[in-house]
Amino acid sequence: MKSTIAGSFFARMHQKFFDWRINREIFVRMFPHLQREKDHGYPFDSHEEMEAQTDELGVQALLDTVEEHIRNMPRGYGRAFRHIMHRDLHERFRRLEKVARRRVQPKNIDPRFVATRA
């Protein structure tokens, strides 16, 4: 029982640190850079340039290249490598999904929770 409690504590702390790191880069580095308040060395100066560079990263092409390399590896090593890669990517994407889910604006707002007076 103690290991489960400790494990869930460390998992929560790891997620909180991940959230903090993502939000810090967005709010403390990227937004001031895009608004030309500070230069944090990003290779883009506008949202449009950032989007263009994001598209140029070619993540899907890179994944396809790695999968091709895996097919050319010895069978056992390739299977193990592929499992580790997918496990690590799954963990990273799961954490990113949690951050993204918290940033989505609600579609329907319950009027009971809207302030009527300041």
N, C-alpha and C positions, 0 to 999 in steps of 0.2 A: 504494500500500500504506500509506504514512504517513497519508494522509487517512482511510483506513478505520480504522486503529488509533486515530487522534485522534478520529474520529467516534464510534467505539464507546466510547472513554474518556469523552467528554463525555456520551454517552447514558446510560452507567452512572452517572456523577456526577449527572446530572439526575434519574434515577430514585431514587438514594440520597437526594438532597435532598427529592424529593417524598415518599418514605417517611418521612423524618425529620419533615417538616412535618405530615403526616397524624397520625403517631404522637404528636408533640408536642401537637397540639391535643387528641387523645383523652386521653393520659395526664397532661399537665400542666395542661390547661384544663378539659376536659369532666368527667373523673372527679372531680377535687377539687370542681368546682362541684356536681355531682350528689350528692356526699357531704357537701355543705355545709361543706367545709373552707375554701373560698375562693369569693368571688363574682366570676366573670369576665364578668358581664353578659349571660349567655345568658337568653333569655326563657322559660326553663322551669326547673323545680326538681326534677323527677323523671323517671324513664325513661318513664313513661306520658305525661307532658306533652311530652317530647321526641318520642316516637312520634307523638302527635297533631299536633304542629307539622310533623313530617316529612311526614305525609300531607297537611297543608294547603298545602305548598309547590306542589303541583300541577304537577310537572315534565312529565308527559305532556300536560296541557292546554296548557302553555306551548309545548311542541314542536308541538302541533297548530296553535296560533295562528300560530307562526312559519311553518309550512308553508303555511298559508292566505295569509299575506302574500306568501310567495314565489310562489304561484300568481298573485297580482295584480301582480307586478313585470313589467317588460319581460322577455321570454323569455330572452335571453342573460344579462342581469344576474341574473335569478332562478336560472338554472342554476349560474352561477358562485358566487353567494351560498350556495346549497344545498350545493354541493361543499365550500366552505370550512367551513361549519357542521358538516357530517358529518365532515370530516377532523379538525377540532378536537375534536369530541365523541368521535370514535374514539380519538384520542390520549389524551384525559383518562380515558376509560373503561378503556383498556388499562392505564394506570398504576394506576388504582384496582384493577383486577383483579389486578395483580401484588402489590399490598399485601395484598389480601384473601386471595389464594392462600397467602401465607406465614403468615397468621393462622389458617388452618383446621386444626383438630386432626385428626391422622391417624385413619382408621377402624380400621386394623389396626396393631398395634405389634409389631415384630419383637423377640422375646424376647432375641435376641443383643445388643441394644442397651440393655437394661434393667439398671440397676445392681443388683447383688445384695448389695453391702456398701457401707456408708457410709464 
